[in-house]
């Protein structure tokens, strides 16, 4: 099987999403960027060596492998997920002023 066929089966099982949600609950993680992590995991699977992914699939080791990749992405400060999403998110602040204006609080002192 090629990588896209294997990833399609993994997507249908919803394993990646459920695993991310479980791991993120046990580790401090910003839930607003977890969908990005899920998509990054799929990209990593699609671009990895086909023989390696097939081997993991045939030996039924793919769940362990994906779980390890998710944990590594969440905990590592050098992972593609950290560099693309968490690093930026950690440095940015949520903009609440617009919401305050919509609610009738038009003063900057409220922030």
N, C-alpha and C positions, 0 to 999 in steps of 0.2 A: 504494500500500500504506500501511497505517497503521503507526505506530511499533511496535506490539506484534508485527505480522507480521515486520517487519524484525529486531527484537530476537530473536524466536524463531529465525530463520535464523542469526543471529550466535551464539546460544547453542548451536545444534546443531553449529556448526563448532568450538566450544570455543576460539575465537580469543582471547577476553578472558582466560581463565584461563591459557592458554599464554603469552600476551604478558606478563601480570603476573609469572608465574614467571620468565621470561627476564629481564625488566627488574629484578626484585627481586634476582636473583643478581648483577647487575652493580652494583647500588646497595645500600648497607647498609640493609636493611629487616627489620623484625620479621615473620617468616613467620606468626606466630599471628594476625595481623590482616589478612592478604592476602585472605581470603575476603570480608571486609567491603568491601574495595576493589572486588572483582569485583561484588558486589551494588550498590554505589554507582554503578559505571559503567553497569550496566543501568538503574538508576533515572534517571540523567542522560540516557541515550538515550531512555527512554520518555517523559520530560517535555520533551525538546527540540522545537523547531518541526518539524512534520511535513514541510513543504516542504524544509527544510534537510536532514533525515535522508534523505528520498527522493532529493534531489539527490546527496548523498554516495554513496548506494547505487547509483543509476543510472550515475554516473561512475566507480564502483568505487574511490572514494577513502575509503571507510569504514574500511578497515584503518589507513591513515595517521592518520585523524582519531582513532580509538580509541587508537592507540598514543600519540599526542600527549596525549590526555586522561589516560591512565594516567601518563605521565611527569610531567605537570603536577601531578597529584594526589599523586604520591609525593614530588616535590621541593619543592613549595610549602608554606610555613608558613601560608598563608591559605586553602588548599583545604578544602572540606567534609570530605574524608577526614582531613586533618591535625587539624582542629578536633574532629571526632567521635571519632577513634580514636588517632592517633599522639600527640597532645598528652597525652591521658590516660595512654596506655601509657608514655610517657616519664617521667611524673611518678609512676607507681605502681611498686611492687616486687612481684616474684613471692613468694607466700606458700609457704615451704618447710617451715615448722615442723610443719604437719599431716602432711606426708609423713614427716618425721623421727620423729614420734610413732608412726606406723604401722609404721615400720621398727625401733622399739624404742629410739630415741634420744630420751629424754624430757627432756633438759636444754636450757635456752635457751642455754647456753654453746656448744653446737654450731653455733648460727646466728651 
